[in-house]
Amino acid sequence: LISDYPIPGFRPPILNSPVAAAAVAAAALAMLTMLKQQSPRGFVVPRARPKTLLFLALAIVSVYFLATRGAPAGYHVVPWNHDGAAPPPEKAAAPAEPPKSEEERKQEEERQKQEREKHEQDLRDEFAREYEAAKKLPGNDAIYGNTLNSLKDKENRTAEHAASLRESGTQEEAYTNQRPVYFNPYPDYNSEEWNKTHRAPYVPCIGATGEAVEDLLVFKGHPAKFPDPGFGGFDILNMDGNICYERETRLGPYGLLPQLSKAGLRIDWDNINWGDLQEKCFERNAARFDEGNPNEYIKTAYPDIAEKYGKEVEEAEKKNEKRGLGKFRGGSKAAKVTAPDTRTAVLLRTYTGKKYTENDKQVIRSLISELSLRSGGEYQVFLLLHVRDQALDIWNDEATYQYVLNEHVPLEFHGITKLWNDQAVWNIYTALTDENEKSVHSAQWLSVQKFSQDHPEFDFIWNWEMDARIIGHNYDFLQRLDDFAKKQPRRGLWERNERYYIPDYHGDYDTDFRKDVEQRTRGNQVWGPPKLPFINPVGPKPPVENPEKDPYKWGVGEDADMITVGPIFNPINSSWIISDHIWGYRDEHFPDPAKTLPRRTTIVTQSRVSKRLLDIMHVENLRGNHIASEMTPQTVALLHGFKTVFAPHPTWFDRPWNGTFLAKWFNPGPRGESGGEGSPMGWGRERRYQGMTWYYRAEPPPRLYNNWMGYVDTKIGGKNWERAHGRPCLPPMILHPIKEVKPTEPGFATQFELFYG
């Protein structure tokens, strides 16, 4: 039809749609009708009027664009969704397939299952080949066998770090020609600058010798062949990584070497009362700290909880007012203006039946001396002892309580031990009724929450695993983690938390890494708590609606409510075996929390948690909301809008992996994260951690520690080896797991015991 009425320069559209063709045909027919109505009878080709020609031209052009330009090329509307995945463009409906029979459906499911299993096995086989092949690469096993004889770059440090070192006057040790120096990582207590921000003076405390606790001895430099960390780094934490720790200078003051008291007598450690030493230290420095307050969320978070438990909180508040507590302990009136120093409890998780090695005792003494006594009570160390035998009446019978201490705790630590049993926490959290839900495996935080409710004077609590070891200074390590966490802005924080930071791959943490994460997650970032009808968030609200409007300022200077030493990842679709262990956290609109509840987790529960996070964890458990131990504080923090930080401490591998390799195997998620689909923490994938210095099962931690202690492990270490190579030393690091440290037999070799993968 259009060809009957040609327009110069006009090319008919290609009508590849029945609808478009029909539209053009209808328009053309209408035009012909109009022309015929305007034509004199008997004329074959009418003479159109100007207005009519204009109308025809506009009509044809409009039809052309309708037929060929239904939408701009390459553009379609993408609705936002949580996973950031856009729905595919609409397609023409395919002919409906006949429904599959039950047998066909089962066969299809089995086929898909076999494909997944084959894919997983292919990945395991590929990594195993890579791990074995890397043995031949230069730098393989470079983390082992490093000694004081190979130290280099002894003066390579910042002025700030250099100020923490001072000459010792100590003679060269018999085992090396190096001379150690004193290391003091503590603040410049009582200096003019320090006094500006602290309301009361620091008072030194007495240690096990009867004198003030001395600084540690360290060696300058690092072993020449020791590799750079695969994950994390010293510079990120502002930690001096150019110092080396040797066993006698590190643990000698705590019993590895004989120690003399102030009176010149050899110390009998059974005569040391660490509980008494800590209490006296705190009393000397009490004016620096606050007493703490009861759990305010019991009264303010949920009306039903306030009605049931609020009176207990009010009574506790009245007691504090009568005693003059809760605001300030002594000191001048002027000092009240300055904020108090924070206090942190370190809870060493132990249990009845544990046998304490000499190394265990030395490590506990070091934690008390360096964290608590030397800092003037900023920390206090406890043994949190799980009494497994429910028949032992530890609450009503003082003799039974003492019996448990005598049988299961070294005498020197009786004064720092807090007993608890399952029934004690079950009596508090009566809404937790499932046996698996309230078991210590799934609910290890219940005892920590109870401790926090009983001791509100502590602003933070470190949940500390007995098989963790810090090679380095305890105070220095924990304060560096704290300082790092406090500096972190909240924008993009949850997204940075769920990734291993790989310097060789990501570049600078605060610029390159932050930018990379921002680009990968834009439009999908956590910004405030999720909106769930059964949760009343108690955390601070974002200052702006969109995170992109915040110039990385919100959260800077804010204490972290949780600090972890592993990624805080999303376990959904990760194949992590307990990702769906959730009780409560549901209503009629969200009946299946395994599918709908936003959550996060970290492997290994060693972490620092704030009082306010523990307070709301306590409230949620009173309501019957609970989630497996590895997910508990992370998930509650997410749901309530609290600040959590994964501190990327230096972590090494026994293989010389480059950054690209590490990113592929440890951050394999859709947006370069460690959680979600393909997570290395998923079942059957954890052999990837075989050669890493921090995980719940790994080979380097015990090997490194055995060698460092002077014990043979995998053909390295022991007296004969040290005579030939020198005394082992290591840079600052944290190791896990370390089990049963004791002298090894000749030929001993640590094994990686994983039955799958």
C-alpha positions in Angstrom: 0.0 0.0 0.0 2.7 2.4 0.9 4.4 1.9 -2.5 1.3 3.2 -4.2 1.9 6.6 -2.6 5.7 7.2 -2.7 7.4 10.0 -0.8 10.8 11.1 -2.0 13.6 9.9 0.2 11.4 7.7 2.3 12.5 4.0 2.8 9.7 1.7 3.9 10.5 0.1 7.3 11.2 -3.6 7.6 8.2 -4.9 9.5 9.5 -7.8 11.6 6.5 -7.8 13.9 2.9 -8.7 13.1 1.7 -5.9 15.3 3.9 -3.3 13.5 2.8 -4.5 10.1 -0.8 -4.3 11.1 -0.3 -0.8 12.4 1.3 0.4 9.2 -1.4 -1.2 7.0 -4.2 0.4 9.1 -2.6 3.8 8.8 -2.1 3.5 5.1 -5.7 2.4 4.6 -6.9 5.4 6.5 -4.9 7.7 4.4 -6.3 6.3 1.2 -9.8 6.7 2.4 -9.1 10.4 3.2 -7.7 11.0 -0.2 -10.7 9.4 -2.0 -13.0 11.5 0.1 -11.2 14.6 -1.1 -11.1 13.6 -4.8 -13.4 14.8 -7.6 -15.3 11.9 -9.2 -13.6 10.5 -12.2 -10.0 11.6 -11.3 -7.6 8.7 -11.0 -4.8 10.7 -9.3 -6.3 13.4 -7.0 -4.6 16.6 -6.2 -4.0 16.7 -2.5 -4.2 19.8 -0.5 -1.1 21.1 1.4 -2.6 20.3 4.8 -3.4 16.8 3.7 0.1 16.2 2.5 1.6 17.4 5.8 -0.8 15.1 7.7 0.2 12.2 5.6 3.9 12.8 6.1 3.6 13.0 9.8 1.4 9.9 10.0 3.8 7.8 8.0 6.9 9.0 10.0 5.0 8.3 13.3 4.1 4.8 12.1 7.7 4.2 11.1 9.0 5.0 14.5 6.3 3.0 16.2 7.2 0.0 14.1 10.9 0.2 14.4 11.8 2.1 17.6 9.6 0.5 20.2 12.4 1.2 22.8 15.9 2.8 22.5 18.4 0.2 21.3 20.1 -1.7 24.1 18.1 -0.1 26.9 15.7 -1.6 29.3 14.4 -0.8 32.8 16.3 -2.7 35.5 14.5 -2.8 38.8 16.7 -2.8 42.0 16.8 -6.0 44.0 18.9 -7.2 46.9 21.1 -9.5 44.9 21.7 -6.9 42.2 20.6 -9.3 39.4 18.4 -7.8 36.7 15.5 -9.9 35.3 16.2 -11.0 31.7 14.3 -9.1 28.9 10.9 -10.5 28.2 10.8 -13.2 25.6 8.0 -14.6 23.5 6.2 -17.3 25.5 7.5 -20.7 24.5 5.0 -23.5 24.0 4.1 -25.0 27.4 5.9 -28.3 28.1 3.9 -31.1 29.4 4.3 -31.6 33.2 7.1 -34.0 34.3 6.2 -37.1 36.1 7.4 -37.7 39.6 10.0 -40.1 38.3 11.3 -37.7 35.7 11.5 -34.9 38.3 13.6 -37.2 40.6 15.9 -38.1 37.7 16.4 -34.5 36.8 17.2 -33.6 40.4 19.7 -36.5 40.6 21.3 -35.4 37.4 21.8 -31.9 38.7 23.1 -33.2 42.0 25.7 -35.3 40.2 26.7 -32.4 38.1 27.3 -30.2 41.2 29.2 -33.0 42.9 31.4 -33.4 39.8 32.0 -29.7 39.6 33.0 -29.6 43.3 35.3 -32.6 42.9 36.9 -31.1 39.9 37.7 -27.9 41.9 39.2 -30.0 44.8 41.3 -31.9 42.3 42.5 -28.7 40.6 43.5 -27.1 43.9 45.2 -30.3 45.1 47.3 -30.3 41.9 48.1 -26.6 42.3 49.1 -27.2 45.9 51.4 -30.1 45.1 52.9 -28.3 42.0 53.7 -25.3 44.1 56.2 -27.3 46.2 58.6 -26.9 43.3 58.3 -23.1 43.1 60.9 -20.7 44.6 59.7 -19.6 48.0 57.9 -22.7 48.9 57.8 -23.3 52.7 59.7 -20.0 53.1 57.8 -19.4 56.3 59.6 -22.2 58.0 63.2 -22.4 59.4 63.8 -18.7 59.9 66.3 -17.7 62.6 68.0 -14.8 64.3 71.0 -15.5 62.1 69.3 -14.1 59.1 67.8 -10.8 60.4 67.9 -7.8 58.0 66.5 -4.2 57.8 67.1 -3.7 61.5 66.6 0.0 61.4 63.8 0.2 58.8 60.9 1.6 60.7 58.9 4.8 61.2 59.8 7.4 63.8 56.6 6.5 65.7 57.6 2.8 65.9 61.3 3.7 66.7 60.1 5.6 69.7 58.7 2.3 71.2 62.2 0.7 71.3 65.0 1.4 73.7 68.4 -0.1 74.3 68.4 -2.8 77.0 72.0 -2.9 78.0 71.6 -6.6 77.9 74.6 -8.6 76.7 74.4 -10.7 73.6 72.6 -14.0 74.3 74.4 -17.3 74.2 72.3 -18.5 71.3 72.9 -15.5 69.1 75.2 -12.6 68.3 72.2 -10.2 68.2 71.4 -7.9 71.1 67.7 -7.5 72.0 66.0 -4.2 72.8 63.0 -3.3 75.1 59.7 -2.9 73.4 57.1 -0.5 74.9 53.9 -0.3 72.9 51.8 1.4 75.6 50.6 5.0 75.6 52.8 7.7 77.1 51.0 7.4 80.4 50.7 10.6 82.5 52.4 12.7 79.8 51.0 16.2 79.2 49.3 15.1 76.0 47.9 11.9 77.6 46.4 13.8 80.5 44.4 16.0 78.2 42.1 13.1 77.2 42.2 11.0 80.4 40.4 12.0 83.6 42.7 10.4 86.2 46.4 9.4 86.3 47.8 6.0 85.4 49.2 4.1 88.4 51.7 1.3 87.7 50.9 -2.2 89.0 52.8 -4.9 90.7 53.5 -8.2 88.8 54.5 -11.7 89.8 58.0 -10.7 90.9 56.7 -8.2 93.5 57.8 -5.3 91.3 56.3 -3.3 88.4 55.8 -5.3 85.2 58.8 -4.8 82.9 58.8 -4.3 79.1 59.5 -7.2 76.8 62.7 -7.8 74.9 62.6 -8.1 71.1 65.1 -8.3 68.2 65.2 -5.6 65.5 64.8 -6.7 61.9 63.0 -9.6 60.2 64.4 -12.9 58.7 65.7 -12.3 55.2 63.7 -15.0 53.4 60.5 -14.5 55.3 57.7 -13.7 52.7 55.2 -10.9 52.7 51.8 -11.8 54.1 49.3 -13.2 51.6 46.4 -11.6 53.4 46.4 -8.4 55.5 49.5 -6.6 56.5 51.4 -4.7 59.1 51.1 -1.2 57.5 47.3 -1.4 57.5 47.3 -2.0 61.3 50.2 0.5 61.8 52.1 -2.3 63.4 55.9 -2.6 63.4 56.5 -5.8 61.5 60.2 -5.3 61.5 60.8 -6.9 64.9 61.3 -10.5 65.6 60.2 -12.6 68.6 62.3 -15.4 70.1 61.0 -17.8 72.7 63.2 -17.1 75.7 62.9 -13.3 75.5 59.1 -13.7 74.8 58.1 -16.3 77.3 61.1 -16.4 79.7 59.5 -13.9 82.1 56.5 -16.1 82.4 58.1 -19.4 83.3 60.0 -20.6 80.3 63.1 -19.6 82.2 63.4 -19.6 86.0 62.3 -16.2 87.5 63.4 -14.5 90.7 61.2 -12.5 93.0 62.1 -9.1 94.4 63.6 -10.9 97.4 65.9 -12.9 95.1 64.0 -16.1 95.6 62.9 -18.4 92.7 59.3 -17.9 92.0 56.9 -20.7 92.8 54.0 -20.0 90.4 51.5 -21.9 92.7 52.1 -19.1 95.2 51.1 -16.4 92.7 47.5 -15.2 93.0 46.7 -13.6 89.6 43.2 -12.7 90.6 44.4 -10.7 93.6 47.1 -9.0 91.5 44.5 -7.9 88.9 42.0 -6.7 91.6 44.7 -4.6 93.3 45.8 -3.1 90.0 42.2 -2.1 89.2 41.7 -0.6 92.6 44.8 1.6 92.1 43.4 2.9 88.8 39.7 2.8 89.6 39.3 6.6 89.1 40.1 6.1 85.4 37.0 3.9 84.8 33.2 3.8 85.1 31.2 1.2 86.9 28.9 0.6 84.0 25.1 0.5 83.7 22.4 -2.2 83.5 21.1 -3.3 80.1 18.9 -0.4 78.8 17.6 -2.4 75.9 15.5 -4.6 78.2 13.4 -1.5 78.9 13.5 0.2 75.5 13.7 -2.4 72.6 10.5 -4.4 72.9 7.4 -3.7 75.0 6.8 -7.4 75.9 10.4 -7.8 77.2 10.2 -4.5 79.1 7.0 -5.6 80.8 8.5 -8.9 81.8 12.0 -8.0 82.8 12.0 -4.1 83.2 11.6 -4.1 86.9 14.9 -5.9 87.4 16.7 -3.2 85.5 15.0 -0.5 87.4 16.1 -2.1 90.7 19.7 -2.4 89.5 19.7 1.3 88.5 18.4 2.4 91.9 21.1 0.4 93.6 23.7 2.1 91.4 22.3 5.5 92.3 22.4 4.8 96.0 26.0 3.6 95.8 27.0 6.6 93.6 28.0 4.3 90.8 27.3 4.3 87.1 28.9 7.6 86.3 32.2 8.1 88.0 34.5 6.5 90.6 36.3 9.0 92.7 38.7 11.7 91.5 38.2 15.4 91.2 35.0 17.1 90.0 36.9 18.6 87.1 37.9 15.1 86.0 34.3 14.1 85.4 34.2 16.2 82.2 36.7 13.8 80.5 35.4 10.5 79.2 36.4 7.5 81.2 38.9 4.9 79.9 37.2 1.8 78.5 37.7 -1.6 80.1 37.9 -5.0 78.3 37.4 -8.4 79.8 39.4 -11.3 78.1 37.5 -14.5 78.6 39.6 -17.6 78.0 37.1 -20.3 77.1 38.0 -23.5 79.0 36.2 -26.6 80.3 36.4 -29.3 83.0 38.8 -32.0 81.9 41.3 -29.8 80.1 44.9 -30.4 81.0 47.0 -27.3 81.1 50.5 -27.6 79.6 53.4 -25.5 80.8 53.0 -23.5 77.6 49.3 -22.8 78.4 50.3 -21.4 81.8 53.0 -19.3 80.3 50.7 -17.8 77.8 48.0 -17.0 80.4 50.6 -15.3 82.6 51.7 -13.2 79.6 48.1 -12.2 78.9 47.5 -11.1 82.5 50.9 -9.3 82.8 50.8 -7.4 79.4 47.1 -6.7 79.0 46.0 -6.1 82.6 48.8 -5.3 85.0 51.0 -3.2 82.7 48.1 -1.2 81.4 46.7 -0.3 84.9 43.6 -2.4 84.5 42.4 -1.5 81.0 42.0 -5.3 80.5 41.1 -8.0 83.0 41.7 -11.7 82.2 39.4 -14.5 83.3 39.1 -18.2 82.8 35.5 -18.9 81.8 35.2 -22.5 82.9 32.4 -24.7 81.5 31.4 -27.3 84.1 30.2 -30.2 82.0 28.8 -32.4 84.8 25.3 -31.1 85.6 25.2 -33.0 88.8 27.8 -30.8 90.4 26.0 -28.1 92.4 28.4 -25.3 91.9 25.9 -22.5 92.8 24.6 -23.6 96.2 27.5 -25.6 97.6 30.8 -23.7 98.2 32.7 -27.0 98.8 31.6 -28.2 95.3 32.7 -25.0 93.7 36.1 -25.3 95.4 36.3 -28.9 94.4 35.9 -28.0 90.7 38.6 -25.4 91.0 41.0 -27.8 92.7 40.4 -30.6 90.1 40.4 -28.6 86.9 42.3 -25.3 87.3 46.0 -24.7 88.2 46.2 -23.1 91.7 47.6 -19.8 90.5 44.5 -19.2 88.3 41.8 -20.0 90.9 41.3 -16.3 91.5 40.6 -15.5 87.8 38.2 -18.4 87.2 34.4 -18.0 86.6 32.4 -21.2 86.6 29.3 -21.8 84.6 27.2 -24.7 83.5 24.4 -25.3 80.9 21.6 -25.1 83.5 22.7 -21.6 84.6 22.2 -20.1 81.2 19.1 -22.2 80.4 17.4 -20.8 83.5 18.0 -17.3 82.0 17.0 -18.0 78.4 13.9 -20.0 78.9 12.5 -19.2 75.4 15.3 -21.4 73.9 13.7 -24.8 74.1 15.3 -26.9 71.3 18.1 -29.1 72.7 20.4 -28.4 69.7 19.6 -24.7 69.9 20.7 -24.3 73.5 23.7 -26.7 73.4 27.1 -25.1 74.0 28.1 -25.8 70.4 25.2 -23.8 69.1 25.0 -21.3 71.9 28.4 -20.6 73.3 27.6 -16.9 73.5 25.0 -17.4 76.3 27.7 -17.7 78.9 29.4 -14.6 77.6 26.1 -12.7 77.7 25.6 -13.9 81.3 29.1 -12.7 82.2 28.3 -9.3 80.6 25.0 -8.9 82.5 26.8 -9.8 85.7 29.7 -7.4 85.0 28.4 -4.3 83.2 31.7 -2.5 84.1 33.3 -4.0 81.0 32.7 -2.0 77.8 34.1 -4.9 75.6 34.7 -8.6 75.9 37.2 -10.7 74.0 35.9 -14.2 73.4 39.3 -16.0 73.4 40.0 -19.5 72.3 42.6 -21.4 74.3 44.2 -22.8 71.2 45.1 -19.3 69.8 48.6 -17.9 70.2 50.0 -14.5 69.6 53.6 -14.4 68.5 54.1 -10.8 69.4 53.1 -8.4 72.2 49.6 -9.1 73.5 48.8 -5.4 74.2 50.3 -4.2 70.9 48.4 -6.7 68.8 45.0 -6.1 70.4 45.3 -2.3 70.5 46.3 -2.3 66.8 43.2 -4.2 65.9 41.1 -1.8 68.0 42.7 1.3 66.5 42.1 0.0 63.0 38.5 -0.8 63.7 37.8 2.6 65.2 39.1 4.3 62.0 36.9 2.4 59.6 34.0 4.3 58.0 30.7 2.5 57.8 30.2 3.1 54.1 31.0 -0.2 52.3 32.2 -1.7 55.6 30.0 -4.9 55.5 31.2 -5.4 51.9 34.9 -4.9 52.8 34.4 -7.2 55.8 33.3 -10.1 53.6 36.5 -10.2 51.6 40.0 -11.3 52.3 42.2 -8.3 51.8 45.0 -9.4 49.4 47.6 -6.6 49.1 49.2 -8.1 46.0 45.8 -8.1 44.3 43.9 -5.2 45.8 46.5 -2.6 46.3 46.2 0.0 49.1 43.5 -0.8 51.6 42.1 2.7 52.1 42.1 3.7 48.4 42.4 0.9 45.8 40.6 -1.8 47.8 37.9 0.5 49.0 37.3 1.7 45.4 37.3 -1.8 44.0 34.7 -3.0 46.6 32.6 0.1 45.9 32.5 -0.6 42.2 31.6 -4.2 42.7 28.8 -3.6 45.2 27.3 -0.3 44.2 23.5 -0.4 44.7 23.8 -3.5 46.9 25.5 -2.2 50.0 24.3 -2.6 53.5 23.3 0.8 54.8 21.6 0.6 58.1 19.6 -2.4 59.3 17.3 -4.4 57.0 13.6 -3.7 57.5 12.0 -6.7 59.3 8.7 -6.5 61.1 9.9 -8.6 64.0 13.0 -6.6 64.7 13.2 -3.1 66.3 16.7 -1.9 65.5 18.5 -0.2 68.4 21.7 0.9 66.6 22.4 4.3 65.1 20.7 5.3 61.9 22.6 6.4 58.8 23.0 10.1 58.5 22.0 10.2 54.8 19.6 8.0 52.8 22.1 6.9 50.2 25.6 5.7 51.1 27.1 7.4 48.0 26.2 10.8 49.7 28.4 10.0 52.7 32.1 10.9 52.0 33.4 7.9 54.1 32.9 9.8 57.3 30.1 8.1 59.2 31.6 5.6 61.7 35.1 7.1 61.7 36.1 7.4 65.4 33.3 5.0 66.5 34.3 2.0 68.5 33.5 -1.2 66.7 30.8 -3.4 68.3 32.6 -6.4 66.9 36.1 -7.1 65.8 36.9 -10.3 64.0 40.1 -11.9 62.7 38.4 -13.6 59.8 36.0 -12.5 57.1 32.4 -11.7 58.1 30.7 -13.4 55.2 27.2 -14.2 53.9 26.6 -17.9 54.5 23.5 -18.1 52.3 24.2 -20.5 49.3 27.8 -20.9 50.6 27.5 -24.7 51.4 28.7 -23.9 54.9 27.2 -26.7 56.9 25.3 -24.8 59.6 24.2 -21.8 57.6 20.5 -22.6 58.2 20.7 -23.3 62.0 18.2 -20.6 63.0 15.5 -20.6 65.7 12.9 -17.9 66.0 13.5 -14.8 63.8 10.2 -15.3 62.0 6.5 -14.2 61.8 3.5 -14.9 59.6 5.1 -12.9 56.8 8.5 -14.5 57.1 7.8 -18.1 58.1 11.1 -19.6 56.9 14.1 -17.7 58.2 16.5 -20.1 56.5 15.4 -18.5 53.2 14.6 -14.9 54.3 16.8 -13.9 57.3 19.8 -11.7 56.4 22.8 -13.0 58.3 26.6 -13.1 58.5 29.2 -15.4 60.0 32.9 -15.8 60.7 34.8 -19.1 61.1 36.5 -19.2 64.5 34.7 -17.3 67.2 37.7 -15.5 68.6 36.4 -11.9 68.5 35.8 -8.7 70.5 32.2 -7.7 71.2 30.9 -4.6 72.8 28.6 -4.4 75.8 25.8 -2.9 73.8 25.9 -5.7 71.3 25.9 -8.3 74.0 23.0 -6.5 75.6 20.8 -6.7 72.6 21.9 -10.3 72.0 20.7 -11.0 75.5 17.3 -9.4 74.7 16.9 -11.3 71.4 17.6 -14.6 73.2 15.0 -13.7 75.9 12.6 -13.4 72.9 13.5 -16.8 71.6 15.5 -15.5 68.6 18.7 -17.5 68.2 21.2 -18.5 65.5 24.3 -20.7 65.6 27.3 -19.5 67.5 29.5 -18.6 64.6 26.7 -16.3 63.3 25.3 -14.9 66.5 27.0 -11.5 67.1 27.5 -10.8 63.4 23.9 -11.4 62.6 22.5 -9.4 65.6 24.8 -6.6 64.7 23.5 -6.6 61.1 19.9 -6.7 62.1 20.3 -3.8 64.6 22.7 -1.6 62.7 25.9 -2.0 64.8 29.4 -1.6 63.6 31.4 -4.7 62.8 35.0 -4.9 61.5 37.1 -7.7 60.1 40.7 -6.5 60.9 43.0 -7.8 58.2 45.9 -9.0 60.3 49.0 -10.4 58.6 48.4 -14.0 57.5 50.8 -16.2 55.6 50.7 -19.3 53.4 53.3 -22.1 53.1 53.1 -21.8 49.3 54.3 -18.7 47.3 50.8 -17.9 45.9 50.4 -14.6 44.0 47.5 -12.3 44.6 45.5 -13.4 41.5 45.7 -17.1 42.7 44.5 -16.1 46.2 41.7 -14.0 44.9 40.4 -16.9 42.7 40.4 -19.5 45.5 39.5 -17.4 48.6 37.3 -14.6 47.2 35.5 -16.6 44.5 32.0 -15.0 45.0 30.0 -13.3 42.3 31.3 -9.9 43.3 34.7 -11.0 44.5 33.6 -11.8 48.1 34.5 -14.9 50.2 30.9 -15.8 51.0 28.0 -16.9 48.9 28.3 -19.3 45.9 31.6 -21.1 45.8 32.7 -19.9 49.3 36.0 -21.5 50.4 34.3 -22.0 53.8 31.7 -24.3 52.2 31.7 -28.0 52.8 34.4 -29.9 50.9 36.4 -26.7 50.1 38.3 -26.1 53.3 41.5 -27.9 52.2 42.3 -24.6 50.6 43.3 -23.5 54.2 45.8 -26.3 54.6 48.8 -24.0 54.2 47.4 -20.9 56.1 48.5 -19.5 59.5 45.0 -18.7 60.7 41.9 -21.0 60.4 40.1 -23.6 62.5 42.2 -26.4 60.9 45.5 -25.7 59.2 49.1 -27.1 59.1 51.4 -24.0 59.5 50.2 -22.9 63.0 51.4 -26.0 65.0 54.5 -26.4 62.8 55.6 -22.9 63.2 54.9 -22.9 66.9 56.6 -26.2 67.6 59.8 -25.1 65.8 59.6 -21.7 67.6 59.4 -23.5 70.9 62.5 -25.6 70.0 60.7 -28.8 69.1 61.2 -31.0 66.1 58.5 -30.8 63.5 58.8 -31.9 59.8 62.6 -32.0 59.9 63.0 -28.5 61.3 63.7 -27.5 64.9 65.2 -29.2 67.9 68.6 -28.8 69.5 70.7 -30.2 66.8 68.9 -28.2 64.1 69.3 -25.0 66.1 73.0 -25.6 66.6 73.4 -25.7 62.8 70.9 -23.0 61.8 70.3 -20.7 64.8 67.5 -19.8 67.1 64.0 -19.5 65.4 62.3 -16.1 65.5 59.1 -14.9 64.0 57.5 -11.5 63.2 54.2 -10.5 65.0 51.4 -12.9 64.0 48.4 -14.7 65.5 48.2 -18.5 65.0 45.3 -20.9 65.2 45.0 -23.7 66.0 47.7 -24.7 68.5 46.9 -27.9 70.4 48.8 -29.5 73.3 52.2 -27.8 73.1 54.8 -30.1 74.4 58.2 -31.6 73.3 57.9 -33.8 70.3 59.6 -37.1 69.4 62.3 -37.4 66.7 60.7 -37.6 63.3 57.5 -35.9 64.4 55.6 -34.2 61.6 52.3 -32.2 61.9 49.5 -33.7 59.8 46.6 -32.0 58.1 43.7 -34.1 59.3 40.8 -33.5 57.0 38.8 -36.5 55.9 37.2 -34.8 52.9 38.5 -32.5 50.1 
